[in-house]
Amino acid sequence: MRAALRALADADRAAVLQKFFKTGPGEYGDGDRFLGLTVPQVRGLVRRFHPADFDAIAAFVGSPFHEERLLALLLLVERYRKGSEEERARAHRLYWKSLPHINNWDLVDVTAEHVVGSHAVGRARLLAWAASKNLWCRRIAIVSTFYSIRRNRFDDTLAVAERLLRDPEDLLHKATGWMLREVGKRNQALLERFLRRHLRVMPRTMLRYAIERFPEAKRKAYLKGTVTSPS
């Protein structure tokens, strides 16, 4: 796997990715290193190397290179999706054991729904993760609910979103707004009730993401705060 990744490495693209993923001192991706692969290239390697041994995945997920961690986590997703009940349980345990290495938004966004959201972890645990000091754990909590959203179950998403309303991190505002927007695609009335209830405290970025697909007039009304709150 390592040789296959190195064969596709691109130093120029790696330099661009270093900037895009905010890897400078004090930024959210501080110290992350890139080889310069595209996501489709990594997914092509997933098809090539699945099913990978759990021990190999565990070793690879600790790599200093972003694309190696991405490949390992995507292979873990495949082991979860296509495995037996025992293999799914093992994949879920390994995912959380790997949390120190799940340290960027894209690693969360392509995995949380499949390995966490589909594992029926329960709302209490989701809310506990949403209260974690670990930024990426909190993002996992909200993004994992995409699994339920796709099945028209929205209560977990709204409960976690409510917990994250006062989160200080912009990356959480974006992720929560994204999940709220997905709820609205399926049940706009439910989303609007949530927005009206929390409009005064909702971070601006979260609101913008949530209402992105609203008609222009309604979107402006929410941004101006001229919609009425529920009694």
TINU-543381 format. One record per residue: residue number from 1; x, y, z of N, C-alpha, C, O in turn; residue in three letters. Coordinates in Angstrom, 3 decimals, padded with zeros to 6 digits. Example, Ala and Ser with C-alpha at 12.3 -4.5 7.8 and 13.67 -1.06 7.14 Angstrom:
# residues 2
1 013.190 -005.690 007.800 012.300 -004.500 007.800 013.200 -003.300 007.800 014.236 -003.319 008.465 ALA
2 012.850 -002.250 007.080 013.670 -001.060 007.140 012.900 000.030 007.870 013.409 001.138 008.039 SER
***
This chain:
# residues 231
1 000.836 -001.198 000.000 000.000 000.000 000.000 000.869 001.247 000.000 000.589 002.215 -000.706 MET
2 001.930 001.212 000.802 002.802 002.389 000.863 003.482 002.631 -000.480 003.603 003.775 -000.920 ARG
3 003.921 001.572 -001.124 004.567 001.723 -002.427 003.582 002.261 -003.462 003.941 003.089 -004.299 ALA
4 002.347 001.788 -003.398 001.332 002.246 -004.343 001.030 003.728 -004.156 000.836 004.450 -005.134 ALA
5 000.990 004.182 -002.915 000.775 005.603 -002.644 001.947 006.444 -003.142 001.753 007.495 -003.755 LEU
6 003.156 005.976 -002.876 004.332 006.753 -003.286 004.407 006.858 -004.810 004.891 007.858 -005.341 ARG
7 003.935 005.840 -005.505 003.976 005.865 -006.968 003.058 006.945 -007.543 003.259 007.401 -008.668 ALA
8 002.054 007.350 -006.769 001.097 008.360 -007.229 001.374 009.738 -006.635 000.650 010.692 -006.921 LEU
9 002.404 009.849 -005.821 002.687 011.106 -005.128 002.996 012.228 -006.119 003.573 012.006 -007.184 ALA
10 002.596 013.431 -005.734 002.796 014.616 -006.575 003.199 015.763 -005.653 002.373 016.276 -004.899 ASP
11 004.453 016.159 -005.714 004.974 017.169 -004.786 004.277 018.513 -004.942 004.027 019.196 -003.948 ALA
12 003.959 018.905 -006.173 003.285 020.187 -006.386 001.889 020.182 -005.774 001.489 021.148 -005.125 ASP
13 001.147 019.096 -005.982 -000.185 019.003 -005.396 -000.089 018.934 -003.880 -000.933 019.493 -003.180 ARG
14 000.917 018.263 -003.373 001.100 018.178 -001.922 001.254 019.564 -001.314 000.704 019.833 -000.246 ALA
15 001.994 020.445 -001.977 002.193 021.799 -001.466 000.876 022.566 -001.411 000.633 023.331 -000.478 ALA
16 000.025 022.356 -002.420 -001.290 023.006 -002.433 -002.155 022.473 -001.296 -002.832 023.238 -000.609 VAL
17 -002.128 021.155 -001.103 -002.945 020.542 -000.054 -002.498 020.981 001.332 -003.322 021.141 002.232 LEU
18 -001.196 021.174 001.505 -000.680 021.640 002.796 -001.330 022.965 003.184 -001.641 023.194 004.353 GLN
19 -001.532 023.832 002.199 -002.155 025.130 002.469 -003.666 024.993 002.630 -004.258 025.607 003.517 LYS
20 -004.288 024.189 001.775 -005.743 024.048 001.793 -006.231 023.493 003.126 -007.260 023.927 003.645 PHE
21 -005.502 022.549 003.670 -005.914 021.907 004.915 -005.346 022.582 006.167 -005.363 021.990 007.246 PHE
22 -004.853 023.794 006.036 -004.469 024.617 007.186 -003.493 023.889 008.110 -003.805 023.607 009.267 LYS
23 -002.316 023.592 007.583 -001.352 022.796 008.336 -000.268 023.635 009.021 000.695 023.084 009.554 THR
24 -000.419 024.947 009.009 000.572 025.803 009.634 000.507 025.770 011.151 -000.448 025.233 011.712 GLY
25 001.496 026.329 011.826 001.525 026.340 013.294 000.261 026.984 013.878 -000.099 028.107 013.526 PRO
26 -000.393 026.257 014.765 -001.588 026.760 015.418 -002.870 026.579 014.638 -003.950 026.828 015.174 GLY
27 -002.785 026.147 013.368 -003.990 025.910 012.581 -004.538 024.523 012.880 -003.871 023.706 013.515 GLU
28 -005.766 024.261 012.415 -006.400 023.002 012.810 -005.673 021.764 012.289 -005.776 020.696 012.892 TYR
29 -004.942 021.886 011.187 -004.187 020.750 010.656 -002.699 020.862 010.937 -001.878 020.344 010.180 GLY
30 -002.357 021.527 012.008 -000.954 021.802 012.366 -000.083 020.555 012.234 -000.309 019.551 012.909 ASP
31 000.919 020.636 011.353 001.908 019.573 011.231 001.545 018.447 010.290 002.372 017.566 010.055 GLY
32 000.328 018.439 009.736 -000.066 017.350 008.828 000.799 017.397 007.571 001.193 018.471 007.117 ASP
33 001.086 016.231 007.021 001.934 016.125 005.839 001.172 015.412 004.724 000.349 014.534 004.986 ARG
34 001.451 015.791 003.493 000.716 015.259 002.340 001.669 014.682 001.303 002.809 015.123 001.156 PHE
35 001.164 013.681 000.591 001.912 013.094 -000.521 001.475 013.697 -001.853 002.231 013.673 -002.824 LEU
36 000.254 014.237 -001.903 -000.218 014.879 -003.128 -001.119 014.015 -003.981 -001.113 014.143 -005.205 GLY
37 -001.894 013.135 -003.366 -002.847 012.314 -004.115 -004.223 012.972 -004.094 -004.551 013.718 -003.170 LEU
38 -005.023 012.690 -005.116 -006.420 013.104 -005.121 -007.247 012.048 -004.386 -006.810 010.910 -004.217 THR
39 -008.441 012.437 -003.953 -009.329 011.479 -003.295 -009.703 010.328 -004.237 -009.700 009.177 -003.799 VAL
40 -010.027 010.589 -005.516 -010.299 009.448 -006.417 -009.128 008.474 -006.524 -009.334 007.266 -006.638 PRO
41 -007.915 008.987 -006.489 -006.758 008.085 -006.524 -006.723 007.200 -005.284 -006.454 006.002 -005.381 GLN
42 -006.993 007.785 -004.119 -006.998 007.000 -002.884 -008.115 005.979 -002.925 -007.921 004.834 -002.515 VAL
43 -009.276 006.372 -003.411 -010.393 005.425 -003.489 -010.085 004.282 -004.455 -010.537 003.154 -004.260 ARG
44 -009.318 004.583 -005.488 -008.895 003.516 -006.390 -008.031 002.492 -005.674 -008.119 001.296 -005.952 GLY
45 -007.195 002.961 -004.750 -006.369 002.036 -003.972 -007.203 001.249 -002.968 -006.860 000.117 -002.628 LEU
46 -008.292 001.839 -002.494 -009.202 001.086 -001.617 -009.739 -000.136 -002.362 -009.752 -001.247 -001.832 VAL
47 -010.177 000.088 -003.587 -010.688 -001.046 -004.385 -009.599 -002.089 -004.630 -009.876 -003.286 -004.709 ARG
48 -008.389 -001.629 -004.748 -007.269 -002.550 -005.020 -006.898 -003.382 -003.803 -006.573 -004.562 -003.941 ARG
49 -006.939 -002.787 -002.608 -006.404 -003.458 -001.422 -007.457 -004.023 -000.469 -007.108 -004.728 000.477 PHE
50 -008.726 -003.730 -000.699 -009.759 -004.339 000.144 -009.901 -005.826 -000.198 -009.866 -006.188 -001.374 HIS
51 -010.061 -006.695 000.815 -010.071 -006.423 002.256 -008.658 -006.414 002.844 -007.908 -007.377 002.690 PRO
52 -008.314 -005.348 003.499 -007.012 -005.238 004.151 -007.097 -005.819 005.560 -008.138 -005.743 006.212 ALA
53 -006.014 -006.387 006.009 -005.953 -006.955 007.356 -006.123 -005.853 008.402 -005.589 -004.754 008.246 ASP
54 -006.867 -006.150 009.469 -007.100 -005.162 010.514 -005.790 -004.644 011.119 -005.670 -003.456 011.416 PHE
55 -004.831 -005.518 011.296 -003.553 -005.089 011.872 -002.821 -004.134 010.935 -002.181 -003.180 011.380 ASP
56 -002.921 -004.400 009.637 -002.292 -003.506 008.662 -002.973 -002.134 008.677 -002.308 -001.101 008.601 ALA
57 -004.302 -002.138 008.776 -005.037 -000.875 008.849 -004.626 -000.102 010.100 -004.388 001.104 010.043 ILE
58 -004.544 -000.804 011.224 -004.184 -000.156 012.490 -002.794 000.466 012.412 -002.571 001.560 012.931 ALA
59 -001.866 -000.225 011.770 -000.515 000.307 011.637 -000.486 001.508 010.704 000.221 002.484 010.955 ALA
60 -001.253 001.431 009.631 -001.230 002.464 008.603 -001.920 003.741 009.062 -001.548 004.835 008.637 PHE
61 -002.925 003.611 009.927 -003.704 004.780 010.333 -002.873 005.735 011.196 -003.248 006.892 011.385 VAL
62 -001.764 005.252 011.708 -000.881 006.111 012.498 000.164 006.839 011.685 001.059 007.466 012.252 GLY
63 000.073 006.771 010.365 001.072 007.395 009.495 001.086 008.917 009.643 000.046 009.521 009.905 SER
64 002.251 009.540 009.478 002.297 011.004 009.477 001.722 011.611 008.196 001.490 012.819 008.136 PRO
65 001.491 010.785 007.172 000.997 011.291 005.894 -000.523 011.155 005.811 -001.089 010.095 006.076 PHE
66 -001.152 012.240 005.441 -002.602 012.339 005.409 -003.235 011.267 004.518 -004.202 010.617 004.915 HIS
67 -002.693 011.088 003.328 -003.292 010.135 002.395 -003.177 008.697 002.881 -004.031 007.870 002.563 GLU
68 -002.142 008.389 003.641 -002.028 007.042 004.201 -003.097 006.817 005.269 -003.679 005.737 005.354 GLU
69 -003.349 007.840 006.081 -004.417 007.718 007.070 -005.777 007.624 006.386 -006.644 006.856 006.804 ARG
70 -005.950 008.410 005.335 -007.215 008.367 004.591 -007.444 006.984 003.993 -008.544 006.441 004.091 LEU
71 -006.427 006.417 003.383 -006.551 005.081 002.811 -006.898 004.066 003.890 -007.781 003.232 003.694 LEU
72 -006.211 004.128 005.029 -006.478 003.185 006.110 -007.922 003.289 006.594 -008.584 002.274 006.809 ALA
73 -008.405 004.514 006.763 -009.759 004.698 007.280 -010.813 004.274 006.261 -011.852 003.728 006.633 LEU
74 -010.554 004.519 004.991 -011.501 004.068 003.966 -011.512 002.542 003.855 -012.557 001.943 003.600 LEU
75 -010.364 001.925 004.044 -010.332 000.460 004.089 -011.099 -000.057 005.304 -011.744 -001.104 005.241 LEU
76 -011.025 000.681 006.402 -011.780 000.303 007.598 -013.280 000.415 007.352 -014.052 -000.434 007.801 LEU
77 -013.691 001.453 006.644 -015.103 001.597 006.269 -015.570 000.378 005.483 -016.655 -000.149 005.728 VAL
78 -014.748 -000.065 004.540 -015.131 -001.229 003.731 -015.212 -002.500 004.580 -016.096 -003.332 004.377 GLU
79 -014.291 -002.643 005.526 -014.366 -003.808 006.413 -015.657 -003.767 007.237 -016.268 -004.801 007.508 ARG
80 -016.056 -002.563 007.628 -017.301 -002.433 008.392 -018.511 -002.721 007.498 -019.385 -003.505 007.870 TYR
81 -018.561 -002.098 006.338 -019.739 -002.209 005.467 -019.955 -003.622 004.963 -021.098 -004.054 004.819 ARG
82 -018.889 -004.347 004.694 -018.995 -005.641 004.037 -018.663 -006.810 004.953 -018.608 -007.957 004.509 LYS
83 -018.438 -006.514 006.250 -018.003 -007.560 007.159 -019.126 -008.219 007.929 -020.283 -007.805 007.845 GLY
84 -018.777 -009.238 008.671 -019.719 -009.923 009.560 -020.003 -009.031 010.762 -019.386 -007.977 010.916 SER
85 -020.926 -009.448 011.604 -021.218 -008.678 012.812 -019.976 -008.530 013.681 -019.725 -007.461 014.238 GLU
86 -019.208 -009.595 013.795 -017.978 -009.543 014.584 -016.969 -008.575 013.971 -016.302 -007.831 014.691 GLU
87 -016.856 -008.585 012.643 -015.925 -007.684 011.968 -016.365 -006.229 012.097 -015.530 -005.336 012.245 GLU
88 -017.667 -005.991 012.042 -018.160 -004.622 012.212 -017.848 -004.105 013.614 -017.450 -002.952 013.783 ARG
89 -018.028 -004.957 014.610 -017.711 -004.550 015.984 -016.222 -004.237 016.109 -015.837 -003.268 016.763 ALA
90 -015.397 -005.057 015.484 -013.960 -004.821 015.547 -013.582 -003.532 014.820 -012.730 -002.776 015.287 ARG
91 -014.219 -003.286 013.675 -013.949 -002.065 012.925 -014.353 -000.833 013.727 -013.650 000.177 013.721 ALA
92 -015.486 -000.921 014.413 -015.949 000.203 015.223 -014.981 000.485 016.373 -014.682 001.642 016.668 HIS
93 -014.497 -000.569 017.015 -013.525 -000.385 018.106 -012.238 000.230 017.585 -011.676 001.128 018.212 ARG
94 -011.770 -000.249 016.441 -010.526 000.270 015.870 -010.685 001.728 015.460 -009.741 002.510 015.582 LEU
95 -011.848 002.098 014.984 -012.092 003.488 014.596 -011.869 004.412 015.782 -011.177 005.423 015.665 TYR
96 -012.455 004.066 016.925 -012.313 004.943 018.089 -010.910 004.881 018.680 -010.417 005.866 019.231 TRP
97 -010.276 003.734 018.564 -008.885 003.643 019.009 -007.986 004.536 018.145 -006.935 004.999 018.588 LYS
98 -008.426 004.765 016.903 -007.647 005.569 015.964 -007.947 007.057 016.064 -007.402 007.843 015.289 SER
99 -008.802 007.464 017.000 -009.227 008.860 017.080 -008.062 009.851 017.104 -008.174 010.902 016.474 LEU
100 -006.946 009.576 017.799 -005.842 010.557 017.772 -005.306 010.842 016.372 -004.663 011.867 016.145 PRO
101 -005.574 009.931 015.433 -005.077 010.090 014.067 -006.173 010.554 013.102 -005.895 010.843 011.938 HIS
102 -007.410 010.624 013.582 -008.520 011.160 012.766 -008.553 012.649 013.066 -009.348 013.117 013.881 ILE
103 -007.686 013.378 012.402 -007.362 014.734 012.837 -007.533 015.773 011.745 -006.800 016.761 011.690 ASN
104 -008.516 015.540 010.869 -008.867 016.558 009.892 -010.297 016.300 009.426 -010.807 015.184 009.527 ASN
105 -010.931 017.353 008.913 -012.368 017.263 008.631 -012.705 016.242 007.552 -013.747 015.590 007.626 TRP
106 -011.838 016.091 006.549 -012.176 015.150 005.481 -012.119 013.704 005.973 -012.883 012.859 005.505 ASP
107 -011.215 013.415 006.916 -011.134 012.061 007.466 -012.410 011.707 008.228 -012.871 010.566 008.202 LEU
108 -012.963 012.701 008.900 -014.244 012.491 009.599 -015.373 012.323 008.597 -016.186 011.406 008.717 VAL
109 -015.425 013.206 007.612 -016.613 013.292 006.766 -016.813 012.081 005.868 -017.947 011.790 005.486 ASP
110 -015.747 011.365 005.518 -015.912 010.194 004.651 -016.051 008.896 005.440 -016.203 007.823 004.854 VAL
111 -016.000 008.993 006.776 -016.019 007.758 007.564 -017.080 007.713 008.651 -017.630 006.644 008.918 THR
112 -017.387 008.848 009.289 -018.217 008.833 010.497 -019.596 008.243 010.260 -020.092 007.462 011.072 ALA
113 -020.209 008.612 009.156 -021.541 008.089 008.847 -021.547 006.570 008.778 -022.493 005.931 009.237 GLU
114 -020.508 005.994 008.213 -020.507 004.562 007.903 -020.086 003.688 009.077 -020.633 002.602 009.268 HIS
115 -019.120 004.152 009.864 -018.596 003.314 010.942 -019.223 003.654 012.293 -019.300 002.798 013.175 VAL
116 -019.669 004.891 012.458 -020.272 005.312 013.729 -021.786 005.418 013.599 -022.524 004.862 014.412 VAL
117 -022.245 006.131 012.580 -023.678 006.357 012.431 -024.487 005.095 012.254 -025.613 004.999 012.740 GLY
118 -023.924 004.135 011.566 -024.653 002.892 011.308 -024.538 001.890 012.446 -025.090 000.793 012.365 SER
119 -023.821 002.259 013.510 -023.535 001.293 014.577 -024.520 001.371 015.745 -024.326 000.701 016.759 HIS
120 -025.565 002.172 015.614 -026.598 002.274 016.656 -025.980 002.551 018.027 -026.170 001.791 018.976 ALA
121 -025.239 003.653 018.107 -024.508 003.953 019.337 -025.394 004.562 020.415 -025.036 004.536 021.593 VAL
122 -026.543 005.110 020.033 -027.443 005.696 021.026 -027.207 007.184 021.210 -026.084 007.671 021.081 GLY
123 -028.291 007.902 021.517 -028.200 009.355 021.600 -027.338 009.819 022.766 -026.624 010.815 022.645 ARG
124 -027.391 009.125 023.879 -026.602 009.555 025.039 -025.118 009.591 024.693 -024.401 010.510 025.091 ALA
125 -024.665 008.591 023.953 -023.250 008.563 023.582 -022.932 009.660 022.569 -021.873 010.282 022.644 ARG
126 -023.840 009.902 021.624 -023.641 010.986 020.664 -023.493 012.327 021.376 -022.622 013.129 021.038 LEU
127 -024.359 012.560 022.370 -024.309 013.823 023.098 -023.036 013.933 023.929 -022.493 015.025 024.097 LEU
128 -022.565 012.816 024.443 -021.301 012.829 025.186 -020.147 013.181 024.259 -019.268 013.962 024.625 ALA
129 -020.147 012.607 023.060 -019.101 012.942 022.089 -019.197 014.409 021.683 -018.176 015.064 021.474 TRP
130 -020.426 014.929 021.570 -020.614 016.328 021.185 -020.091 017.286 022.246 -019.834 018.456 021.960 ALA
131 -019.933 016.793 023.466 -019.408 017.611 024.562 -017.910 017.399 024.781 -017.334 017.971 025.707 ALA
132 -017.275 016.582 023.937 -015.856 016.276 024.093 -014.989 017.513 023.878 -015.382 018.437 023.165 SER
133 -013.825 017.527 024.488 -012.852 018.589 024.250 -012.154 018.414 022.900 -011.516 019.340 022.399 LYS
134 -012.280 017.230 022.322 -011.644 016.915 021.042 -012.527 017.421 019.899 -013.654 016.957 019.726 ASN
135 -012.017 018.359 019.134 -012.757 018.938 018.015 -013.280 017.871 017.066 -014.431 017.926 016.632 LEU
136 -012.432 016.903 016.745 -012.807 015.905 015.740 -013.826 014.922 016.292 -014.651 014.400 015.541 TRP
137 -013.780 014.662 017.589 -014.798 013.834 018.216 -016.165 014.521 018.115 -017.174 013.867 017.850 CYS
138 -016.193 015.819 018.325 -017.446 016.563 018.216 -017.957 016.547 016.772 -019.160 016.436 016.535 ARG
139 -017.041 016.657 015.817 -017.466 016.607 014.417 -017.993 015.213 014.076 -018.979 015.087 013.349 ARG
140 -017.355 014.179 014.586 -017.863 012.822 014.379 -019.287 012.707 014.904 -020.137 012.092 014.260 ILE
141 -019.557 013.295 016.072 -020.883 013.198 016.678 -021.963 013.711 015.741 -022.996 013.060 015.586 ALA
142 -021.753 014.860 015.111 -022.783 015.419 014.245 -022.792 014.764 012.862 -023.864 014.459 012.339 ILE
143 -021.623 014.543 012.262 -021.597 013.998 010.905 -022.076 012.549 010.881 -022.650 012.108 009.886 VAL
144 -021.850 011.808 011.954 -022.306 010.412 011.991 -023.820 010.306 011.878 -024.335 009.270 011.457 SER
145 -024.547 011.368 012.250 -026.008 011.305 012.175 -026.519 011.356 010.742 -027.717 011.195 010.512 THR
146 -025.638 011.576 009.778 -026.047 011.539 008.373 -026.667 010.173 008.039 -027.566 010.076 007.203 PHE
147 -026.180 009.140 008.694 -026.736 007.801 008.477 -028.231 007.797 008.795 -029.025 007.261 008.022 TYR
148 -028.614 008.380 009.910 -030.020 008.435 010.298 -030.809 009.380 009.398 -031.949 009.091 009.035 SER
149 -030.201 010.512 009.038 -030.881 011.461 008.156 -031.301 010.786 006.862 -032.425 010.969 006.394 ILE
150 -030.393 010.000 006.283 -030.692 009.324 005.015 -031.872 008.359 005.154 -032.485 007.968 004.161 ARG
151 -032.179 007.986 006.382 -033.296 007.069 006.642 -034.490 007.796 007.265 -035.375 007.189 007.868 ARG
152 -034.476 009.132 007.093 -035.574 009.990 007.549 -035.809 009.917 009.049 -036.944 009.980 009.521 ASN
153 -034.711 009.783 009.790 -034.764 009.854 011.250 -033.908 011.054 011.655 -032.699 011.065 011.422 ARG
154 -034.535 012.060 012.260 -033.876 013.334 012.441 -033.619 013.714 013.899 -032.904 014.681 014.160 PHE
155 -034.177 012.985 014.838 -034.102 013.406 016.241 -032.671 013.487 016.757 -032.321 014.427 017.469 ASP
156 -031.843 012.508 016.402 -030.451 012.527 016.877 -029.710 013.743 016.333 -028.967 014.400 017.063 ASP
157 -029.911 014.044 015.055 -029.240 015.195 014.449 -029.622 016.478 015.170 -028.754 017.290 015.491 THR
158 -030.905 016.667 015.428 -031.355 017.905 016.071 -030.860 017.985 017.508 -030.539 019.068 017.996 LEU
159 -030.797 016.844 018.187 -030.304 016.849 019.567 -028.823 017.218 019.620 -028.409 018.010 020.467 ALA
160 -028.029 016.647 018.720 -026.597 016.963 018.691 -026.386 018.411 018.231 -025.545 019.124 018.778 VAL
161 -027.150 018.836 017.230 -027.031 020.212 016.747 -027.327 021.205 017.864 -026.653 022.228 017.983 ALA
162 -028.325 020.910 018.674 -028.648 021.801 019.785 -027.492 021.880 020.778 -027.203 022.945 021.323 GLU
163 -026.833 020.743 021.008 -025.688 020.716 021.911 -024.522 021.550 021.357 -023.722 022.090 022.121 ARG
164 -024.435 021.647 020.038 -023.298 022.321 019.406 -023.572 023.790 019.063 -022.724 024.446 018.457 LEU
165 -024.721 024.303 019.435 -025.071 025.672 019.067 -024.052 026.698 019.573 -023.804 027.709 018.916 LEU
166 -023.479 026.439 020.718 -022.531 027.399 021.303 -021.081 026.943 021.155 -020.191 027.469 021.822 ARG
167 -020.848 025.969 020.287 -019.481 025.507 020.067 -018.643 026.640 019.475 -019.124 027.361 018.601 ASP
168 -017.408 026.812 019.929 -016.594 027.937 019.445 -015.937 027.717 018.091 -015.417 028.665 017.503 PRO
169 -015.947 026.480 017.580 -015.167 026.162 016.385 -015.976 026.325 015.098 -017.072 025.780 014.969 GLU
170 -015.424 027.077 014.153 -016.084 027.283 012.865 -016.287 025.966 012.116 -017.285 025.801 011.414 ASP
171 -015.346 025.027 012.261 -015.486 023.739 011.590 -016.704 022.962 012.093 -017.275 022.154 011.360 LEU
172 -017.095 023.203 013.332 -018.310 022.574 013.857 -019.548 023.313 013.379 -020.587 022.696 013.144 LEU
173 -019.447 024.630 013.231 -020.575 025.397 012.699 -020.902 024.931 011.276 -022.069 024.770 010.921 HIS
174 -019.869 024.720 010.475 -020.069 024.274 009.092 -020.670 022.879 009.043 -021.618 022.636 008.297 LYS
175 -020.123 021.961 009.834 -020.612 020.581 009.812 -022.047 020.499 010.310 -022.858 019.765 009.746 ALA
176 -022.368 021.246 011.364 -023.716 021.213 011.912 -024.703 021.840 010.939 -025.799 021.315 010.744 THR
177 -024.326 022.959 010.326 -025.182 023.567 009.321 -025.426 022.643 008.144 -026.531 022.588 007.604 GLY
178 -024.399 021.926 007.751 -024.513 020.937 006.663 -025.544 019.870 007.016 -026.417 019.562 006.205 TRP
179 -025.450 019.300 008.224 -026.397 018.263 008.616 -027.816 018.822 008.748 -028.783 018.146 008.396 MET
180 -027.945 020.043 009.249 -029.273 020.664 009.326 -029.844 020.867 007.923 -031.036 020.652 007.702 LEU
181 -029.006 021.276 006.980 -029.463 021.423 005.597 -029.965 020.092 005.050 -030.966 020.051 004.336 ARG
182 -029.269 018.999 005.384 -029.705 017.684 004.917 -031.057 017.298 005.528 -031.885 016.671 004.868 GLU
183 -031.273 017.678 006.794 -032.587 017.465 007.401 -033.644 018.247 006.623 -034.716 017.725 006.317 VAL
184 -033.328 019.508 006.308 -034.279 020.358 005.605 -034.634 019.858 004.221 -035.751 020.088 003.757 GLY
185 -033.723 019.185 003.550 -034.027 018.616 002.234 -035.162 017.608 002.317 -035.912 017.413 001.360 LYS
186 -035.275 016.972 003.474 -036.262 015.909 003.648 -037.491 016.364 004.436 -038.585 015.824 004.271 ARG
187 -037.291 017.366 005.296 -038.405 017.863 006.112 -038.120 019.329 006.448 -037.580 019.641 007.510 ASN
188 -038.490 020.218 005.531 -038.156 021.631 005.723 -038.919 022.227 006.900 -038.389 023.087 007.604 GLN
189 -040.149 021.788 007.123 -040.931 022.334 008.234 -040.242 022.049 009.566 -040.196 022.910 010.444 ALA
190 -039.709 020.838 009.710 -039.002 020.474 010.938 -037.750 021.329 011.109 -037.470 021.810 012.207 LEU
191 -037.004 021.518 010.033 -035.817 022.359 010.106 -036.190 023.783 010.503 -035.522 024.386 011.343 LEU
192 -037.238 024.317 009.912 -037.605 025.699 010.222 -038.042 025.859 011.672 -037.764 026.887 012.289 GLU
193 -038.712 024.871 012.217 -039.067 024.949 013.633 -037.811 025.004 014.491 -037.750 025.764 015.457 ARG
194 -036.811 024.202 014.143 -035.549 024.211 014.879 -034.855 025.566 014.733 -034.368 026.126 015.716 PHE
195 -034.810 026.087 013.522 -034.130 027.358 013.288 -034.798 028.495 014.041 -034.114 029.324 014.641 LEU
196 -036.105 028.544 014.017 -036.812 029.630 014.696 -036.631 029.561 016.213 -036.586 030.582 016.900 ARG
197 -036.530 028.333 016.710 -036.338 028.177 018.152 -034.960 028.648 018.584 -034.796 029.154 019.694 ARG
198 -033.969 028.487 017.718 -032.582 028.744 018.124 -031.912 029.873 017.345 -030.699 030.056 017.439 HIS
199 -032.679 030.614 016.592 -032.102 031.613 015.694 -031.225 032.632 016.420 -030.197 033.052 015.890 LEU
200 -031.621 033.027 017.614 -030.901 034.087 018.314 -029.514 033.660 018.796 -028.645 034.508 019.003 ARG
201 -029.299 032.361 018.976 -027.999 031.910 019.484 -027.187 031.142 018.439 -026.018 030.830 018.665 VAL
202 -027.799 030.840 017.311 -027.116 030.027 016.298 -025.984 030.818 015.643 -026.195 031.953 015.215 MET
203 -024.786 030.236 015.558 -023.689 030.919 014.864 -024.059 031.221 013.414 -024.765 030.450 012.764 PRO
204 -023.575 032.339 012.929 -023.935 032.796 011.584 -023.568 031.775 010.506 -024.350 031.527 009.588 ARG
205 -022.386 031.190 010.620 -021.962 030.206 009.618 -022.886 029.001 009.617 -023.255 028.504 008.553 THR
206 -023.261 028.528 010.790 -024.170 027.391 010.890 -025.501 027.712 010.208 -026.041 026.892 009.465 MET
207 -026.016 028.901 010.465 -027.280 029.313 009.858 -027.157 029.387 008.341 -028.029 028.900 007.622 LEU
208 -026.088 029.987 007.856 -025.908 030.118 006.401 -025.886 028.749 005.720 -026.511 028.564 004.676 ARG
209 -025.174 027.800 006.306 -025.133 026.463 005.727 -026.511 025.808 005.770 -026.915 025.143 004.816 TYR
210 -027.230 025.995 006.871 -028.528 025.328 007.045 -029.571 025.820 006.054 -030.412 025.039 005.608 ALA
211 -029.531 027.100 005.703 -030.584 027.687 004.863 -030.138 027.861 003.409 -030.798 028.549 002.631 ILE
212 -029.035 027.247 003.055 -028.446 027.456 001.738 -029.415 027.180 000.596 -029.336 027.829 -000.448 GLU
213 -030.324 026.232 000.774 -031.246 025.852 -000.298 -032.618 026.510 -000.178 -033.525 026.193 -000.949 ARG
214 -032.774 027.403 000.762 -034.053 028.101 000.909 -034.257 029.070 -000.257 -033.282 029.532 -000.849 PHE
215 -035.508 029.382 -000.594 -035.753 030.462 -001.560 -035.112 031.751 -001.071 -034.983 031.968 000.134 PRO
216 -034.714 032.598 -002.000 -033.936 033.788 -001.669 -034.613 034.666 -000.622 -033.962 035.116 000.320 GLU
217 -035.905 034.913 -000.776 -036.599 035.800 000.157 -036.597 035.225 001.568 -036.379 035.947 002.541 ALA
218 -036.840 033.935 001.669 -036.871 033.309 002.992 -035.465 033.259 003.586 -035.288 033.446 004.790 LYS
219 -034.485 033.012 002.755 -033.110 032.973 003.239 -032.711 034.331 003.817 -032.097 034.398 004.882 ARG
220 -033.058 035.408 003.120 -032.735 036.744 003.603 -033.465 037.061 004.907 -032.919 037.726 005.787 LYS
221 -034.709 036.576 005.023 -035.468 036.824 006.252 -034.792 036.169 007.453 -034.736 036.750 008.537 ALA
222 -034.280 034.958 007.254 -033.567 034.290 008.347 -032.274 035.022 008.683 -031.934 035.184 009.855 TYR
223 -031.558 035.461 007.659 -030.303 036.157 007.900 -030.523 037.496 008.600 -029.686 037.938 009.388 LEU
224 -031.643 038.132 008.309 -031.968 039.404 008.955 -032.626 039.212 010.313 -032.758 040.158 011.088 LYS
225 -033.043 037.964 010.599 -033.695 037.700 011.870 -035.118 038.193 011.937 -035.634 038.467 013.020 GLY
226 -035.766 038.312 010.770 -037.131 038.829 010.739 -038.192 037.741 010.740 -039.383 038.050 010.687 THR
227 -037.790 036.473 010.801 -038.773 035.399 010.928 -039.247 035.375 012.370 -038.512 035.756 013.280 VAL
228 -040.471 034.928 012.573 -041.023 034.903 013.921 -040.640 033.619 014.628 -040.563 032.568 013.992 THR
229 -040.397 033.677 015.928 -040.080 032.504 016.721 -041.349 031.792 017.129 -042.384 032.443 017.271 SER
230 -041.318 030.469 017.328 -042.500 029.744 017.770 -042.884 030.171 019.168 -042.033 030.565 019.965 PRO
231 -044.164 030.090 019.462 -044.626 030.472 020.800 -044.255 029.430 021.806 -044.560 029.577 022.989 SER
***
